[in-house]
Amino acid sequence: MVIACAGVTPEPSLWRGVTTIGEILKDPKAWESKEVKLLAYYRWFDLFGETGTGPPVTRSDVAFADITGAIYSTPWIDLGFSPQETERLFLLRAKVKINPAGQPYIEVQEGQEVEGLPKNVILRVRLKGGIIGFNREILIAKDGYALYLDRKTNQHARLKVERKELEEVLRRIRPLLGQELGTPIPDGFAYTLYAWDGDKIRTLTVYPESAPRELEPVFKILKDWLFR
């Protein structure tokens, strides 16, 4: 399978064999007792409210999320870091379970922190700064489906972006990946963009107040995505 967006790019090997959380949530009974491989962010006690429900087994159950949904895991897995660090991406081997109320959850058999993006996600944008200290991000799949997070207010939303806009952003940033452009200023903004370069994720950090003018169309699109 290939990603037909901003050029034909092979699918990252990290995605091979991965089941999205949304697939499990769509038909939990079909997945019950099956072992799956998930690629998801650790979300502590469902910090952003992505599961839409309470924990299925114990109050210590923790959540994992990808762009398609979130699911709890039990029992507690000591992953060796601060529980509030919800940007860590894990490749999980887990078994799907369903509690008596019909709520699906997973029992993690093995977990490994990895660098990359969840399955089907081809762009992640992180915005920080401003006088009030914005801390927002958006993860966008190749079909334009997106997950928006406000890390300051712990809110999330699922939305769609225009494919043409996604392709335009990727086209303009790909030659610049691996760079830091512009100069940070007090109360200024900083955008960090994450995109695939083959099997690896590369980043572009830009300070828009002093960035090259040719990136102005990118900033216009990013503002539309992050300030809806």
PAZAPA-4460 file (N, C-alpha, C; in steps of 0.05 Angstrom, whole numbers, plus 32768, in hexadecimal, padded with zeros to 4 digits):
% residues 228
    n_x    n_y    n_z   ca_x   ca_y   ca_z    c_x    c_y    c_z   seq   type   mol
   8011   7FE8   8000   8000   8000   8000   8012   8019   8000     1      M     A
   8009   802E   7FF3   8018   8046   7FF2   8008   805E   7FFB     2      V     A
   8015   8072   8003   8008   808B   800B   8008   809D   7FF2     3      I     A
   7FF1   80A2   7FE6   7FEF   80B2   7FCE   7FEA   80CF   7FD6     4      A     A
   7FFC   80DA   7FE3   7FF9   80F6   7FEC   8014   8103   7FEC     5      C     A
   8015   811A   7FDD   802E   8129   7FDB   8045   8116   7FD2     6      A     A
   803F   8106   7FBD   8053   80F3   7FB3   804D   80D7   7FBE     7      G     A
   8055   80C3   7FAF   8051   80A8   7FB7   8067   809E   7FCA     8      V     A
   805F   8097   7FE2   8072   8090   7FF7   806B   8075   8002     9      T     A
   807F   8062   8005   8078   8048   8011   806E   804B   802D    10      P     A
   805C   803A   8034   8051   803A   8050   8067   8034   8064    11      E     A
   8069   8043   8079   807E   803E   808D   807C   8021   8098    12      P     A
   8093   8014   809C   8093   7FF9   80A7   8087   7FF8   80C3    13      S     A
   8087   800E   80D2   807C   800E   80ED   805E   8008   80ED    14      L     A
   8050   800D   80D7   8034   8009   80D5   802C   7FEC   80CF    15      W     A
   803F   7FDB   80C7   8038   7FC0   80BD   802C   7FAF   80D4    16      R     A
   8015   7FA4   80CE   8008   7F92   80E1   7FFA   7FA1   80F8    17      G     A
   7FF9   7FBB   80F6   7FEC   7FCB   810C   7FCE   7FCD   8107    18      V     A
   7FBF   7FC9   811C   7FA2   7FCD   811D   7F9C   7FE8   8129    19      T     A
   7F8B   7FF8   811E   7F84   8011   812A   7F70   800C   8140    20      T     A
   7F70   801E   8154   7F5D   801C   816A   7F40   801F   8160    21      I     A
   7F3C   802F   814C   7F22   8033   8140   7F16   8019   8136    22      G     A
   7F27   8007   812A   7F1D   7FEE   8120   7F12   7FDD   8137    23      E     A
   7F1F   7FDD   814E   7F16   7FCE   8165   7EFC   7FD9   8170    24      I     A
   7EFB   7FF4   8172   7EE3   8001   817D   7ECA   7FFD   816C    25      L     A
   7ECF   7FFA   8152   7EB9   7FF7   813F   7EAA   7FDD   8143    26      K     A
   7EB9   7FC8   8149   7EAD   7FAD   814C   7EBC   7F9D   8161    27      D     A
   7EB9   7FA5   817B   7EC9   7F98   8191   7EC6   7F7A   8192    28      P     A
   7EAE   7F70   818D   7EAA   7F53   818F   7EBB   7F43   817B    29      K     A
   7EC0   7F4F   8164   7ED0   7F42   814F   7EED   7F40   8158    30      A     A
   7EF5   7F51   816A   7F11   7F52   8173   7F16   7F45   818E    31      W     A
   7F00   7F3D   819C   7F03   7F33   81B7   7F15   7F1B   81B8    32      E     A
   7F28   7F1B   81CB   7F3C   7F06   81D0   7F52   7F04   81BB    33      S     A
   7F51   7F16   81A7   7F66   7F16   8192   7F7E   7F26   819B    34      K     A
   7F95   7F1E   8192   7FAD   7F2E   8197   7FB1   7F42   8180    35      E     A
   7FB7   7F5A   8187   7FBA   7F6F   8173   7FD4   7F7E   8177    36      V     A
   7FDD   7F8C   8162   7FF3   7F9E   8164   7FE9   7FBA   8160    37      K     A
   7FED   7FCC   8174   7FE3   7FE7   8173   7FFB   7FFA   8173    38      L     A
   7FF7   8011   8167   800A   8027   8166   7FFC   803F   8171    39      L     A
   8001   8046   818A   7FF0   8059   8197   7FFF   806A   81AC    40      A     A
   7FF4   8082   81B1   8000   8093   81C6   7FF5   808B   81E1    41      Y     A
   8006   808C   81F5   7FFF   8089   8211   7FF0   80A2   821A    42      Y     A
   7FD8   809E   8226   7FC7   80B5   822E   7FC1   80B5   824C    43      R     A
   7FD1   80A7   825D   7FCD   80A8   827A   7FB0   80A0   8280    44      W     A
   7FA2   80AF   8291   7F86   80A8   8298   7F73   80B6   8285    45      F     A
   7F77   80B2   826B   7F66   80BE   8256   7F66   80DC   8259    46      D     A
   7F7E   80E8   8258   7F81   8105   825E   7F6F   8117   824D    47      L     A
   7F6B   8110   8233   7F5D   8121   8221   7F40   8118   821D    48      F     A
   7F37   8104   822C   7F1B   80FB   822A   7F15   80ED   820F    49      G     A
   7F29   80E0   8204   7F26   80D4   81E9   7F16   80BA   81E9    50      E     A
   7F15   80AC   8200   7F07   8093   8201   7EE8   8097   8202    51      T     A
   7EE0   80AD   820E   7EC4   80B3   8211   7EB6   80A2   8226    52      G     A
   7EC6   8095   8237   7EBA   8085   824C   7ECE   8082   8263    53      T     A
   7EC5   8076   8279   7ED7   8071   8290   7EE7   8057   828C    54      G     A
   7EF9   8052   829F   7F0A   803A   829C   7EF9   8020   829E    55      P     A
   7F01   800B   8290   7EF0   7FF3   828F   7EF4   7FDF   82A6    56      P     A
   7F0B   7FE0   82B3   7F11   7FCB   82C7   7F17   7FD7   82E2    57      V     A
   7F2C   7FE8   82E3   7F34   7FF4   82FC   7F39   8012   82F8    58      T     A
   7F3A   8021   830E   7F3F   803E   830C   7F5C   8044   8303    59      R     A
   7F6D   802F   8303   7F89   8033   82FA   7F8D   802D   82DC    60      S     A
   7F77   8026   82CE   7F7A   8021   82B1   7F83   803A   82A3    61      D     A
   7F95   8036   8290   7F9F   804D   8280   7F96   804B   8263    62      V     A
   7F98   8061   8255   7F8E   8062   8239   7FA4   8065   8225    63      A     A
   7F9F   805A   820D   7FB0   805E   81F6   7F9F   8068   81DF    64      F     A
   7FAA   8079   81CE   7F9A   8085   81B9   7FAA   8086   819F    65      A     A
   7F9C   8082   8188   7FA7   8089   816F   7F94   809D   8162    66      D     A
   7F96   80A2   8148   7F85   80B6   813C   7F68   80AD   8139    67      I     A
   7F63   8093   813B   7F48   8088   8137   7F38   8085   8151    68      T     A
   7F45   8086   8168   7F37   8082   8181   7F4A   807C   8197    69      G     A
   7F3E   8076   81AF   7F4E   8071   81C7   7F42   8059   81D5    70      A     A
   7F53   804A   81E3   7F4A   8033   81F1   7F5A   8030   820B    71      I     A
   7F4D   8025   8220   7F5B   8021   8239   7F6B   8007   8239    72      Y     A
   7F7F   8007   824A   7F90   7FEF   824F   7F90   7FE9   826C    73      S     A
   7F8E   7FD0   8273   7F91   7FC7   828E   7FA1   7FAD   828F    74      T     A
   7FB1   7FA7   82A3   7FB6   7FB8   82BA   7FCA   7FCE   82B4    75      P     A
   7FD1   7FDD   82C9   7FE5   7FF2   82C5   7FFF   7FE7   82BB    76      W     A
   800A   7FF4   82A7   8024   7FEC   829C   8039   8001   82A4    77      I     A
   804E   7FFA   82B3   8062   800D   82BA   8075   8011   82A3    78      D     A
   8071   8028   8295   8081   802D   827D   809A   803E   8283    79      L     A
   809E   8045   829D   80B7   8051   82A5   80BA   806E   829F    80      G     A
   80A4   807E   829F   80A5   809A   829B   808E   80A8   82A9    81      F     A
   808E   80C2   82A9   8079   80D1   82B6   805E   80CB   82A9    82      S     A
   8049   80C6   82B8   8030   80BE   82AC   8023   80D4   829C    83      P     A
   802B   80ED   829F   8020   8103   8290   802C   8106   8274    84      Q     A
   8040   80F6   826E   804E   80F9   8254   803E   80EB   823E    85      E     A
   8029   80F9   8234   8016   80EC   8222   801D   80EF   8204    86      T     A
   8036   80F7   81FE   803F   80F8   81E2   804F   80DF   81DA    87      E     A
   8052   80CD   81EC   8063   80B5   81E6   8053   80A1   81D6    88      R     A
   805F   8098   81C0   8052   8086   81AD   805D   806A   81B3    89      L     A
   804A   8056   81B5   8052   803B   81BB   8048   8027   81A6    90      F     A
   8058   8014   81A1   8050   7FFC   8191   8049   7FE7   81A6    91      L     A
   8030   7FDF   81A6   8025   7FCE   81BB   801D   7FB3   81AF    92      L     A
   8023   7F9E   81BD   8017   7F84   81B8   8003   7F7F   81CE    93      R     A
   7FEA   7F7B   81C7   7FD5   7F7A   81DC   7FBF   7F67   81D4    94      A     A
   7FAF   7F5F   81E8   7F98   7F4E   81E4   7F7F   7F5F   81E9    95      K     A
   7F6B   7F5C   81D7   7F53   7F6B   81DA   7F40   7F5D   81ED    96      V     A
   7F34   7F6B   8200   7F21   7F61   8213   7F08   7F72   8213    97      K     A
   7EF2   7F67   821E   7ED9   7F76   8221   7ECF   7F72   823D    98      I     A
   7EC8   7F87   824B   7EBE   7F85   8266   7EA1   7F7D   8266    99      N     A
   7E95   7F76   827D   7E79   7F6E   827E   7E65   7F82   8273   100      P     A
   7E6D   7F9C   8273   7E5B   7FB0   8268   7E5E   7FB3   824A   101      A     A
   7E70   7FA3   823E   7E74   7FA5   8221   7E89   7FB8   8218   102      G     A
   7E99   7FC3   822A   7EAD   7FD7   8223   7EC7   7FC9   821C   103      Q     A
   7ED2   7FCE   8205   7EEC   7FC1   81FD   7F03   7FCE   820B   104      P     A
   7F18   7FBF   8211   7F31   7FC9   821B   7F47   7FB6   8213   105      Y     A
   7F5F   7FBC   821A   7F75   7FAA   8212   7F86   7FA3   822B   106      I     A
   7F92   7F8C   8229   7FA7   7F83   823C   7FC1   7F83   822D   107      E     A
   7FD3   7F96   8234   7FEC   7F98   8226   7FFF   7F82   822E   108      V     A
   8009   7F73   821A   801C   7F5E   821F   8039   7F68   821E   109      Q     A
   803C   7F7C   820C   8057   7F87   8207   8055   7FA3   81FC   110      E     A
   8066   7FB5   8204   8065   7FD0   81F9   8081   7FDB   81F5   111      G     A
   8085   7FE9   81DE   809F   7FF5   81D8   809B   8011   81CD   112      Q     A
   80A8   8024   81D9   80A6   8040   81CF   80B5   8042   81B4   113      E     A
   80A8   8050   81A1   80B3   8052   8186   80B1   806F   817D   114      V     A
   80C0   8075   8168   80BF   808F   815B   80AF   808C   8142   115      E     A
   809C   809D   813D   808B   809C   8125   8071   80A9   8129   116      G     A
   805D   80A1   811A   8042   80AB   811C   802F   8094   811A   117      L     A
   8017   8096   8126   8004   8080   8125   7FFD   8078   8109   118      P     A
   7FF1   8061   8106   7FEB   8056   80EB   7FDA   806A   80DB   119      K     A
   7FE1   806E   80C3   7FD4   8080   80AF   7FD9   809E   80B3   120      N     A
   7FE6   80A5   80C9   7FEC   80C2   80CE   8005   80CA   80BF   121      V     A
   8003   80DE   80AF   801A   80E7   809F   8024   8103   80A6   122      I     A
   8016   8110   80B8   801F   812B   80C1   8016   8130   80DD   123      L     A
   8028   813A   80ED   8021   8144   8108   802C   8160   810A   124      R     A
   801B   8172   8115   8023   818E   8118   801F   8195   8135   125      V     A
   8034   81A1   8141   8033   81AA   815D   8038   81C8   815E   126      R     A
   8026   81D6   816C   8028   81F3   816F   802C   81FA   818C   127      L     A
   8040   820A   8192   8044   8213   81AD   804A   8231   81AC   128      K     A
   8044   823F   81C3   804C   825B   81C6   8034   826E   81C6   129      G     A
   803B   8287   81C0   8027   829D   81C2   8025   82A7   81DE   130      G     A
   8018   82BE   81E2   8017   82CB   81FC   8009   82BA   8210   131      I     A
   7FF4   82AB   8208   7FE6   829A   821B   7FF0   827D   821C   132      I     A
   8005   8278   820D   8012   825D   820F   8002   8247   8202   133      G     A
   7FFC   824A   81E8   7FEE   8235   81D9   7FFE   821B   81D9   134      F     A
   7FF0   8205   81DA   7FFD   81EB   81D8   7FE9   81D8   81CA   135      N     A
   7FEA   81D8   81B0   7FD7   81CA   81A0   7FE5   81B8   818B   136      R     A
   7FD7   81A3   8182   7FE2   8193   816D   7FCC   8187   815D   137      E     A
   7FD3   817E   8145   7FC1   816F   8134   7FD0   8159   8126   138      I     A
   7FC3   8142   8125   7FCE   812B   8116   7FBB   8125   80FF   139      L     A
   7FC6   8121   80E7   7FB6   811F   80D0   7FBC   8106   80C0   140      I     A
   7FA8   80F7   80BA   7FAB   80DE   80AA   7FAB   80E5   808C   141      A     A
   7FB3   80D2   807C   7FB6   80D6   8060   7F9B   80DD   8052   142      K     A
   7F84   80D6   805E   7F6A   80DC   8053   7F5F   80F7   805D   143      D     A
   7F6E   8105   806D   7F66   811F   8078   7F58   811D   8093   144      G     A
   7F53   8105   809D   7F48   8101   80B8   7F5C   810B   80CC   145      Y     A
   7F54   811A   80E0   7F67   8126   80F3   7F5E   8125   8110   146      A     A
   7F72   8124   8121   7F6E   8126   813E   7F7B   813F   8148   147      L     A
   7F6A   8150   8154   7F74   816A   8160   7F75   8167   817E   148      Y     A
   7F8B   8171   8189   7F8F   8171   81A7   7F96   818D   81B0   149      L     A
   7F88   8196   81C5   7F91   81AE   81D3   7F9E   81A5   81ED   150      D     A
   7FB8   81A5   81EE   7FC6   819A   8206   7FC5   81AD   821E   151      R     A
   7FBC   81C5   821A   7FB9   81D8   8231   7F9E   81D3   823F   152      K     A
   7F89   81CD   8230   7F6F   81C9   823C   7F67   81AC   823E   153      T     A
   7F79   819A   8234   7F73   817D   8234   7F59   8176   8224   154      N     A
   7F56   8183   820D   7F3F   817D   81FC   7F48   8171   81E2   155      Q     A
   7F35   8162   81D5   7F3B   8156   81BB   7F23   8159   81A9   156      H     A
   7F28   8157   818F   7F13   8157   817B   7F1C   8147   8163   157      A     A
   7F09   813B   8155   7F0F   812C   813D   7F02   813B   8126   158      R     A
   7F11   813F   8110   7F08   8150   80FB   7F14   8147   80E0   159      L     A
   7F0D   8155   80CB   7F19   814F   80B1   7F26   8169   80A7   160      K     A
   7F3C   8166   8098   7F49   817C   808B   7F48   8177   806D   161      V     A
   7F4B   818C   805E   7F4B   8189   8041   7F64   817B   8037   162      E     A
   7F61   8166   8026   7F78   8158   801C   7F8B   816A   800D   163      R     A
   7F7F   817E   7FFE   7F91   8190   7FEF   7FA3   81A0   8002   164      K     A
   7F98   81A8   8019   7FA8   81B6   802D   7FBE   81A4   8038   165      E     A
   7FB7   818C   803E   7FCB   8179   8049   7FE1   8175   8035   166      L     A
   7FDA   8170   801C   7FEE   816C   8007   8000   8184   8003   167      E     A
   7FF4   819C   8005   8003   81B5   8002   8018   81B8   8019   168      E     A
   800F   81B3   8031   8022   81B5   8048   8039   81A2   8045   169      V     A
   8032   8188   803E   8047   8174   803C   805A   817B   8025   170      L     A
   8050   8185   800F   8061   818C   7FF8   8075   81A2   7FFF   171      R     A
   806C   81B5   800F   807D   81CC   8015   8091   81C5   802B   172      R     A
   808A   81B3   803E   809C   81AF   8054   80B0   8198   804F   173      I     A
   80AA   8186   803D   80BC   816F   803A   80D9   8176   8034   174      R     A
   80DE   818A   8023   80FA   8191   801E   8108   819F   8036   175      P     A
   80F8   81A7   804A   8103   81B6   8061   8105   81A5   807A   176      L     A
   80FC   818C   8079   80FD   817B   8091   811A   8178   809B   177      L     A
   811C   8178   80B6   8136   8176   80C2   8142   8192   80C9   178      G     A
   8133   81A7   80C3   813D   81C2   80C8   812E   81D0   80DE   179      Q     A
   8139   81E6   80E7   812C   81F9   80FA   812E   8214   80ED   180      E     A
   8117   8220   80E6   8117   8239   80D7   810C   8250   80E7   181      L     A
   8118   8267   80E5   8110   827E   80F4   811D   8280   810F   182      G     A
   8116   8294   811E   8122   8298   8139   810C   829B   814D   183      T     A
   810E   828C   8164   80FA   828F   8179   80FA   82AA   8185   184      P     A
   80E2   82B5   818C   80E0   82CF   8199   80CE   82CB   81B1   185      I     A
   80D0   82DD   81C5   80BE   82DB   81DD   80A1   82DD   81D4   186      P     A
   8090   82CA   81DF   8074   82C9   81D9   806E   82C3   81BC   187      D     A
   8082   82BA   81AD   807D   82B2   8191   8073   8296   818F   188      G     A
   806D   828E   8177   8063   8273   8171   807A   8261   8167   189      F     A
   8077   8247   816C   8089   8233   8160   8078   821C   8156   190      A     A
   807B   8216   813D   806E   81FF   8130   8083   81E9   812D   191      Y     A
   807C   81D1   8134   808C   81B9   812E   807B   81A6   811E   192      T     A
   8085   819F   8106   8077   818E   80F4   8086   8173   80F2   193      L     A
   8078   815D   80F4   8083   8142   80F3   8078   8134   80DA   194      Y     A
   8089   812A   80C9   8081   811C   80B1   8093   8105   80AB   195      A     A
   8089   80F1   809D   8099   80DA   8096   80AD   80E0   8081   196      W     A
   80C5   80D5   8084   80DA   80D6   806F   80E2   80B9   806D   197      D     A
   80D5   80AA   805B   80D9   808D   805A   80CE   8080   8074   198      G     A
   80E0   8072   8081   80D8   8064   809A   80DC   8075   80B3   199      D     A
   80E6   808D   80B0   80ED   809D   80C7   80DC   80B7   80C7   200      K     A
   80D8   80C1   80DF   80CB   80DB   80E3   80E0   80F1   80E5   201      I     A
   80DB   8106   80D5   80ED   811D   80D6   80DC   8135   80DD   202      R     A
   80E8   8149   80E9   80DA   8161   80F2   80E3   817A   80E5   203      T     A
   80D1   818E   80E5   80D8   81A9   80DD   80CD   81BB   80F3   204      L     A
   80DE   81CB   80FF   80D6   81DF   8113   80D7   81FA   8106   205      T     A
   80C2   8209   8109   80C0   8224   80FC   80B6   8239   810F   206      V     A
   80C3   8250   8110   80BA   8267   8120   80AE   827A   810B   207      Y     A
   8094   827C   8109   8087   828A   80F3   808D   82A8   80F1   208      P     A
   8093   82B4   8108   8098   82D1   8107   80B1   82D9   80F6   209      E     A
   80C3   82C6   80F3   80DC   82CC   80E4   80E2   82B6   80CF   210      S     A
   80CE   82A6   80C8   80D2   8290   80B5   80D2   829A   8098   211      A     A
   80DD   828A   8086   80DD   8292   8069   80C0   8297   805F   212      P     A
   80BD   82AB   804E   80A3   82B3   8045   8095   829D   8035   213      R     A
   80A5   828C   8028   8098   8276   8018   8088   8263   8029   214      E     A
   808B   8264   8044   807C   8253   8056   8061   8260   805F   215      L     A
   805C   8278   8057   8043   8286   805F   802A   8276   8058   216      E     A
   8029   8269   8040   8011   8259   803A   800E   8242   804D   217      P     A
   8024   8237   8057   8023   8221   806A   8017   822B   8085   218      V     A
   8021   8242   808E   8017   824D   80A7   7FF9   8253   80A6   219      F     A
   7FF0   825C   808F   7FD3   8262   808C   7FC2   8249   8090   220      K     A
   7FCB   8233   8084   7FBD   8219   8086   7FBF   820F   80A3   221      I     A
   7FD6   8210   80AF   7FD9   8207   80CB   7FC8   8216   80DE   222      L     A
   7FC6   8230   80DA   7FB4   8240   80EC   7F97   8238   80E9   223      K     A
   7F8F   8232   80D0   7F73   8229   80CC   7F6F   820F   80DB   224      D     A
   7F82   81FD   80DB   7F7F   81E3   80E8   7F7F   81E5   8106   225      W     A
   7F90   81F6   8111   7F95   81F7   812E   7F85   820C   813D   226      L     A
   7F77   821E   812F   7F67   8232   813C   7F4A   8232   8132   227      F     A
   7F3F   821B   812F   7F23   8219   8126   7F10   8220   813C   228      R     A
***
